[in-house]
Amino acid sequence: MGKDKFLKGALILTVAGLLVKVIGSVNRILLSRLLGGEGIGLYQMAYPIYLLMLSVCSAGVPVAVSIIVAEKVAKDDYAQAHRIFKVTLRLMAAFGLLFALALYGLADCLVSSGWIRDSRAYYALVVLTPAVFFSSILASFRGYFQGYQMMTPPAVSQILEQLVRVVVMIALAYFLLPYGLEYAAAGAAFGAVPGGLTGLVVLTWFYRKARKEWKQKIEEQKETVEESVASIARRLVLLAIPVSCANLLIPVTSSIDMLLVPNGLGRAGFGVEAATTLFGYLTGMAQPLMMMATIPTLSLAASLVPAVSEACTLRRTDEILRKTGSAFKICMLVVVPAAVGMWALAGPISGTLYGTMKAAPVIAHLAPSVAFLGMFQVTTGALQGIGKTAIPMWNMLFGAIVKAVAVWQLTSEAAFHILGAAWASNLNFAVVAAVNIFFLYRNGIPFPVLDSLKILLASLCMGLAGGAAASFLIGKGGIVVALLTGMAVCALVYVAAVVLLGCLTPEEAVQLPVIGKFVRKFWK
């Protein structure tokens, strides 16, 4: 496991992702208290449409730009890297303006046609249009920095963007509430505009700061072959469209649960209220834990794309194998114990976070999805890095079909009911991860199966010890004490098992960012 910039970049993006999630969670709590169910409903009618528009317009741009820029940087062609950025910036400004105007024009049609059932959500939708423009330009900047494997600027911009967004949302919702719920919801939605503008200002500042160094490299460059705007645009589109389509499939896959699970529970004999409650356990309690646990692997995937693209451009097969091998191993070291820990401590987690133990079975049965989703994310990053951006898209489509069939079959069985929906998700992510791994093998990139089995064994030892400790204390020291003790035991046993089983050697651990410093001191 070599010392790679992408590991440090992944750590930076992980910290940023966790902070953004925490800020977002605080925002949801405050906004829910301020607007109530009706106000949040108006906000939620508008915001998903904005996200959909943004996904169509620019979701694949950061990945596409990072791949192409990384290729140029690998060849020391800084002039073309900068030209690609300028062309992308102009294209995304034009697309952003076009899609912003389209959203503004469609707002009235969406209300009058009944797609948005409550006409009061019109105001929330209209005020979001400038955010589409800012976010589209942001995508160009983020892709450019990621192409240089500079993850600090995108990470800082994401944190400050979220912070400003939340502050403005709460402030405007509070001040506009006396004028009507529709205006308060619109004020909350408008928070995305100053948030996006803040992110753009931050990245512009980082760009101006780094521009002197880039300019010097361009001046020192001996020669370059200038690509036409049409050629650059064609390459961007070919890389970005599959990523954008894959991004669009995420809400499609999520909507499978919304459309099929309640009906399946009804066929299994559950009433409307009982079915809704079970559905809440799955989508409102278990799934957010799964998504939180995979933030590190999502960050690892984003950092891996330009690193692999650079090595691929230079035809350094050994470097590709080393970087992907490091990423896969770190992925497994994170997601497998996370999945086992979620399974072993499902009861204390449910009781502590949600105030009920009834969600524990769903949390426990959904736990394997943490491992499979993390594997899918990182293998997707590897495939995108070698330019195979279409494979994950078709893979996700196939996985969505598998999930739909599994949800339909399993939830209607009284023996499975909501647990069947959880296992449908497990099956979905397992299938897409397995297919990704298959295509990586086809391209000469192996997955560390033996190391993964060792990590699984270490994680099972961890889960049994932590679960036993939590079960022992749950009736004596309280649910919170049981959870904290179980987590502490899990951490200690996992570290010991990883060392004893040779899952991670000291030489490999030393190369890890932050952790490596402590290991180095301990090993000495």
C-alpha positions in Angstrom: 0.0 0.0 0.0 1.9 3.0 -1.2 1.7 6.5 0.1 -0.8 8.2 -2.2 -2.3 11.7 -2.4 -5.7 10.2 -3.0 -5.8 8.7 0.5 -5.2 12.1 2.0 -7.8 13.6 -0.4 -10.3 10.9 0.6 -9.8 11.8 4.3 -10.4 15.5 3.6 -13.6 14.7 1.7 -14.7 12.3 4.4 -14.4 15.0 7.1 -16.2 17.5 4.9 -18.9 15.0 4.1 -19.5 14.2 7.8 -19.6 17.9 8.7 -22.1 18.6 5.9 -24.3 15.8 7.1 -24.2 17.0 10.7 -25.0 20.6 9.7 -27.8 19.2 7.5 -29.2 17.1 10.3 -29.3 20.1 12.6 -31.0 22.1 9.9 -33.8 19.4 9.4 -34.5 19.4 13.2 -34.7 23.2 13.4 -36.7 23.6 10.2 -39.1 20.9 11.2 -39.8 22.6 14.5 -40.2 25.9 12.8 -42.4 25.0 9.9 -44.1 21.9 11.1 -45.3 19.1 8.9 -47.2 21.3 6.5 -44.4 23.7 5.9 -41.8 21.0 5.4 -44.2 19.4 3.0 -44.3 22.5 0.8 -40.5 22.7 0.9 -40.2 19.0 0.0 -42.5 19.4 -3.0 -40.0 21.9 -4.5 -36.6 20.8 -3.4 -36.5 17.3 -5.1 -37.4 19.0 -8.4 -34.5 21.3 -8.0 -32.2 18.4 -7.3 -33.5 16.5 -10.3 -32.8 19.5 -12.6 -29.3 19.9 -11.1 -28.6 16.2 -11.7 -29.6 16.4 -15.3 -27.6 19.6 -15.8 -24.3 19.0 -14.0 -24.1 15.8 -11.8 -21.6 14.1 -14.1 -19.4 17.2 -14.7 -17.0 17.0 -11.7 -16.1 13.4 -12.6 -15.8 14.1 -16.3 -13.6 17.2 -15.8 -11.5 15.5 -13.1 -10.8 12.5 -15.5 -9.7 14.7 -18.4 -7.7 17.2 -16.3 -5.9 14.4 -14.5 -5.0 13.0 -18.0 -3.5 16.3 -19.1 -1.7 16.9 -15.8 -0.2 13.4 -16.0 1.4 14.5 -19.3 2.5 17.8 -17.8 0.2 19.5 -20.3 -1.0 22.3 -18.0 -2.0 24.5 -20.8 -4.6 22.1 -22.1 -5.8 21.3 -18.5 -6.5 25.0 -18.1 -8.1 25.2 -21.5 -10.4 22.3 -20.6 -11.4 24.1 -17.5 -12.2 27.4 -19.3 -14.3 25.6 -22.0 -16.2 23.6 -19.3 -16.8 26.8 -17.3 -18.3 28.5 -20.3 -20.4 25.5 -21.2 -21.7 25.0 -17.7 -22.5 28.7 -17.4 -24.6 28.4 -20.5 -26.2 25.1 -19.4 -26.8 26.5 -15.9 -28.6 29.6 -17.3 -30.6 27.4 -19.7 -31.8 25.0 -17.0 -32.4 27.8 -14.5 -34.7 29.5 -17.0 -36.3 26.1 -17.8 -37.1 25.5 -14.1 -38.6 29.0 -13.8 -40.7 28.4 -16.9 -41.8 24.9 -15.8 -42.8 26.0 -12.3 -46.2 27.2 -13.3 -46.8 24.2 -15.5 -45.9 21.8 -12.8 -48.5 23.4 -10.5 -51.3 23.8 -13.1 -50.8 20.2 -14.4 -51.1 18.7 -10.9 -47.5 17.4 -10.6 -47.2 19.7 -7.6 -50.4 19.2 -5.8 -50.2 22.2 -3.6 -50.0 25.5 -5.5 -48.3 27.2 -2.5 -45.1 25.3 -3.3 -44.8 27.4 -6.5 -42.9 30.2 -4.6 -40.4 27.7 -3.1 -39.7 26.3 -6.6 -39.3 29.7 -8.3 -36.7 31.0 -5.8 -34.5 28.0 -6.4 -33.8 28.9 -10.0 -30.6 31.0 -9.4 -29.2 28.1 -7.4 -29.2 25.9 -10.5 -27.0 28.5 -12.3 -24.5 28.8 -9.4 -24.3 25.0 -8.8 -23.6 24.3 -12.5 -20.6 26.6 -12.4 -19.5 25.1 -9.1 -19.3 21.7 -10.8 -16.7 23.0 -13.2 -14.5 24.3 -10.4 -14.8 21.2 -8.3 -13.9 18.9 -11.2 -10.8 21.1 -12.0 -9.5 21.0 -8.5 -10.2 17.2 -8.2 -8.3 16.7 -11.5 -5.2 18.2 -9.8 -6.0 16.0 -6.8 -6.5 19.1 -4.7 -9.4 18.1 -2.4 -9.2 20.8 0.2 -10.8 23.6 -1.9 -13.9 21.4 -2.8 -14.2 20.2 0.8 -14.0 23.8 2.3 -16.5 25.1 -0.3 -19.0 22.3 0.5 -18.8 23.0 4.3 -19.2 26.8 3.9 -21.9 26.4 1.3 -23.9 24.1 3.6 -23.3 26.4 6.6 -24.5 29.6 4.8 -27.4 27.7 3.3 -28.6 26.5 6.7 -28.2 29.9 8.4 -30.1 31.7 5.6 -32.8 29.0 5.5 -33.6 29.2 9.2 -33.4 33.0 9.3 -35.7 33.6 6.3 -38.1 30.9 7.4 -38.3 32.5 10.8 -38.8 36.1 9.5 -41.3 35.1 6.7 -43.4 32.8 8.8 -45.8 35.6 9.9 -46.6 36.4 6.3 -47.7 32.8 5.5 -46.4 29.2 5.4 -45.8 29.4 1.7 -43.5 32.3 2.1 -41.6 30.7 4.9 -41.1 27.5 2.8 -39.9 29.7 -0.1 -37.5 31.5 2.3 -36.1 28.1 3.4 -35.7 27.0 -0.2 -33.9 30.3 -1.1 -31.1 29.3 1.2 -29.6 27.2 -1.6 -28.9 30.4 -3.6 -26.6 32.2 -1.1 -25.2 28.8 -0.3 -24.2 28.1 -3.9 -22.9 31.6 -4.3 -20.7 31.2 -1.2 -19.3 27.9 -2.6 -18.5 29.7 -5.8 -16.8 32.6 -4.1 -14.7 30.2 -2.0 -13.6 28.1 -5.0 -12.8 31.3 -6.9 -10.6 32.4 -4.1 -8.8 29.1 -4.1 -8.5 29.3 -7.9 -7.0 32.8 -7.8 -4.6 31.6 -5.1 -3.3 28.7 -7.2 -3.5 30.4 -10.5 0.0 31.9 -10.2 1.6 28.5 -9.8 -0.5 27.1 -12.7 0.4 30.0 -14.9 4.1 29.5 -14.2 3.8 25.8 -15.1 2.0 26.8 -18.4 4.8 29.3 -19.2 7.5 26.7 -18.6 5.7 24.1 -20.8 7.6 23.5 -24.0 4.8 22.5 -26.3 1.1 21.6 -26.4 -1.4 20.4 -28.9 -4.5 22.5 -28.6 -7.9 20.6 -28.8 -10.9 22.2 -30.4 -13.8 23.3 -28.3 -16.0 20.7 -30.1 -13.6 17.9 -29.2 -13.4 18.9 -25.6 -17.2 19.3 -25.4 -17.7 15.9 -27.1 -15.4 14.2 -24.6 -17.1 15.9 -21.6 -20.5 14.8 -22.8 -19.5 11.2 -23.4 -18.0 10.9 -19.9 -20.6 13.0 -18.0 -23.8 11.7 -19.4 -23.4 8.1 -18.0 -22.5 9.6 -14.6 -25.5 11.9 -14.7 -27.8 9.1 -15.7 -26.4 6.9 -12.9 -27.1 9.8 -10.5 -30.7 10.0 -11.8 -31.1 6.3 -11.1 -30.5 6.9 -7.3 -33.9 8.6 -6.7 -35.5 6.0 -9.1 -34.1 3.2 -7.0 -35.2 4.9 -3.8 -38.7 5.4 -5.3 -39.0 1.7 -5.6 -39.4 1.4 -1.9 -41.9 4.3 -1.8 -44.0 2.8 -4.5 -43.8 -1.0 -3.8 -43.1 -1.5 -0.1 -46.4 -0.1 1.3 -48.4 -2.1 -1.2 -46.4 -5.2 -0.5 -47.0 -4.8 3.2 -50.7 -4.4 2.5 -50.7 -7.7 0.6 -49.0 -9.3 3.6 -51.9 -8.3 5.8 -50.8 -5.1 7.4 -53.2 -2.1 7.7 -52.4 1.4 6.4 -51.1 2.7 9.7 -49.0 -0.4 10.5 -47.5 -0.4 6.9 -46.6 3.3 7.2 -44.9 2.8 10.5 -42.8 -0.1 9.2 -42.0 1.9 6.1 -40.8 4.7 8.4 -38.5 2.3 10.2 -36.9 1.4 6.9 -36.6 4.7 5.1 -36.5 7.2 8.0 -34.4 5.3 10.5 -32.3 2.4 8.9 -31.4 3.9 5.5 -30.0 7.2 6.9 -27.6 5.2 9.0 -26.5 3.2 6.0 -25.9 6.4 4.0 -23.9 8.0 6.9 -21.7 4.9 7.2 -20.7 5.1 3.5 -19.6 8.7 3.5 -15.9 7.6 3.7 -16.2 5.2 0.8 -18.0 7.9 -1.3 -15.1 10.2 -0.6 -12.6 7.5 -1.4 -14.3 6.9 -4.7 -14.2 10.6 -5.6 -10.5 10.8 -4.8 -9.7 7.6 -6.6 -11.0 8.7 -10.0 -8.3 11.3 -10.9 -5.6 9.2 -9.3 -6.4 6.2 -11.5 -7.0 8.3 -14.5 -3.5 9.8 -14.1 -1.9 6.4 -13.8 -4.0 5.1 -16.7 -2.8 7.9 -19.0 0.8 7.2 -18.2 0.2 3.5 -18.8 1.5 2.6 -15.4 -0.2 -0.7 -14.7 1.6 -1.3 -11.5 0.5 2.1 -10.1 -3.1 1.4 -11.2 -3.1 -1.9 -9.3 -1.4 -0.3 -6.3 -3.9 2.5 -6.0 -7.0 0.5 -6.6 -5.7 -2.2 -4.3 -5.1 0.4 -1.5 -8.6 1.8 -2.1 -10.3 -1.6 -2.1 -8.6 -2.7 1.1 -9.3 0.6 2.9 -12.9 0.3 1.7 -13.3 -3.2 3.2 -11.5 -2.1 6.5 -14.2 0.6 6.9 -17.5 -0.8 5.5 -17.3 -4.5 6.7 -16.9 -3.6 10.5 -19.4 -0.8 10.0 -22.0 -3.3 8.7 -21.2 -5.9 11.4 -21.3 -3.2 14.1 -24.7 -1.9 12.8 -26.0 -5.5 12.9 -24.6 -6.3 16.4 -25.6 -3.0 18.0 -28.9 -2.5 16.2 -30.9 -2.5 19.4 -28.9 0.1 21.3 -28.5 2.2 18.2 -32.3 2.2 17.6 -33.1 3.0 21.3 -30.5 5.7 21.6 -31.0 7.6 18.3 -34.8 7.1 17.8 -36.2 6.4 21.3 -37.7 3.0 20.2 -36.4 -0.5 19.9 -38.9 -1.4 17.2 -36.6 -0.2 14.4 -33.8 -2.5 15.6 -34.7 -5.6 13.4 -34.8 -3.4 10.2 -31.5 -1.7 11.1 -29.9 -5.2 11.7 -31.2 -6.7 8.5 -30.2 -3.7 6.4 -26.7 -3.7 7.8 -25.1 -5.8 4.9 -26.1 -2.9 2.5 -23.4 -0.8 4.2 -20.7 -3.2 3.0 -22.1 -3.8 -0.5 -22.9 -0.1 -1.2 -19.4 0.9 -0.1 -17.9 -1.7 -2.4 -20.0 -0.5 -5.2 -19.0 3.1 -4.7 -15.2 2.5 -4.6 -15.3 0.0 -7.6 -17.3 2.6 -9.5 -14.6 5.1 -8.8 -12.0 2.7 -10.2 -14.1 2.0 -13.3 -14.6 5.8 -13.9 -10.9 6.3 -13.4 -10.1 4.0 -16.3 -12.8 5.7 -18.4 -15.5 3.1 -18.1 -18.2 5.5 -16.9 -21.1 3.7 -18.7 -20.6 0.4 -16.8 -21.8 1.6 -13.4 -24.8 3.3 -15.1 -26.1 0.1 -16.8 -25.2 -1.8 -13.6 -27.4 0.5 -11.5 -30.3 0.0 -13.9 -29.9 -3.7 -13.7 -29.7 -3.5 -9.9 -32.9 -1.4 -9.8 -34.8 -4.1 -11.7 -33.5 -6.8 -9.4 -34.5 -4.7 -6.4 -38.0 -4.0 -7.8 -38.6 -7.8 -8.3 -37.2 -8.6 -4.9 -39.3 -6.0 -3.1 -42.4 -7.2 -4.8 -41.8 -10.8 -3.9 -40.4 -10.5 -0.4 -42.5 -7.7 1.2 -45.7 -9.5 0.4 -44.6 -12.5 2.4 -45.9 -12.2 6.0 -42.8 -14.0 7.2 -40.5 -11.3 5.8 -42.7 -8.1 5.5 -40.5 -5.0 6.0 -37.4 -7.2 6.5 -38.0 -8.4 3.0 -37.6 -4.8 1.7 -34.3 -4.6 3.7 -33.0 -7.7 2.0 -34.1 -6.5 -1.4 -31.7 -3.5 -0.8 -29.0 -5.9 0.3 -29.5 -8.0 -2.9 -29.5 -4.8 -5.1 -26.2 -3.5 -3.7 -24.6 -7.0 -3.7 -25.5 -7.5 -7.3 -24.2 -4.1 -8.5 -21.0 -4.5 -6.5 -20.4 -8.0 -7.9 -20.9 -6.9 -11.5 -18.5 -4.0 -11.0 -15.9 -6.3 -9.6 -16.4 -8.6 -12.6 -15.8 -5.8 -15.0 -12.7 -4.7 -13.1 -11.4 -8.3 -13.4 -12.1 -8.1 -17.1 -9.9 -5.0 -17.2 -7.1 -6.6 -15.3 -7.9 -5.1 -11.9 -8.4 -7.7 -9.1 -10.4 -7.3 -5.9 -8.6 -8.4 -2.7 -10.9 -11.4 -1.9 -8.5 -13.1 0.6 -7.9 -9.9 2.6 -11.7 -9.2 2.6 -12.3 -12.6 4.2 -9.8 -11.9 6.9 -11.4 -8.5 7.5 -14.8 -10.2 7.7 -13.5 -12.7 10.3 -12.0 -9.8 12.3 -15.3 -7.9 12.1 -17.4 -10.9 13.2 -15.2 -11.3 16.3 -15.7 -7.6 16.9 -19.5 -7.9 16.5 -19.8 -10.8 18.8 -17.8 -9.2 21.5 -19.4 -5.8 21.2 -22.9 -7.2 21.0 -22.4 -9.4 24.0 -21.1 -6.4 26.0 -24.0 -4.2 25.0 -26.6 -7.0 25.8 -25.1 -7.5 29.2 -25.3 -3.8 30.1 -28.6 -2.9 28.4 -30.7 -3.7 31.5 -28.2 -2.5 34.0 -26.5 0.7 32.9 -29.1 2.0 30.4 -29.3 2.0 26.6 -26.8 4.8 26.0 -24.2 3.2 28.3 -24.8 -0.1 26.5 -24.2 1.5 23.1 -21.1 3.4 24.1 -19.6 0.3 25.9 -20.5 -1.9 22.9 -18.8 0.6 20.5 -15.7 0.8 22.7 -15.4 -3.0 22.9 -16.0 -3.3 19.1 -13.1 -0.8 18.5 -10.7 -2.6 20.7 -11.5 -6.1 19.5 -11.4 -5.0 15.9 -8.0 -3.4 16.1 -6.6 -6.4 17.9 -8.2 -8.9 15.4 -7.0 -6.9 12.4 -3.4 -7.0 13.7 -3.5 -10.7 14.7 -5.0 -11.8 11.4 -2.6 -9.7 9.4 -5.4 -7.7 7.7 -3.3 -4.6 7.8 0.4 -4.8 8.4 2.2 -2.0 10.3 4.0 -1.1 7.1 0.7 -0.5 5.4 -0.8 1.3 8.4 2.1 3.7 8.5 1.2 5.0 5.0 -2.4 6.0 6.1 -3.0 9.7 6.6 -3.3 10.8 10.3 -3.5 7.2 11.6 0.0 6.5 10.2 1.6 9.1 12.5 0.3 7.3 15.6 1.2 3.9 14.2 4.7 5.1 13.4 5.2 6.3 17.0 3.8 3.2 18.5 5.8 0.9 16.2 9.0 2.7 17.1 
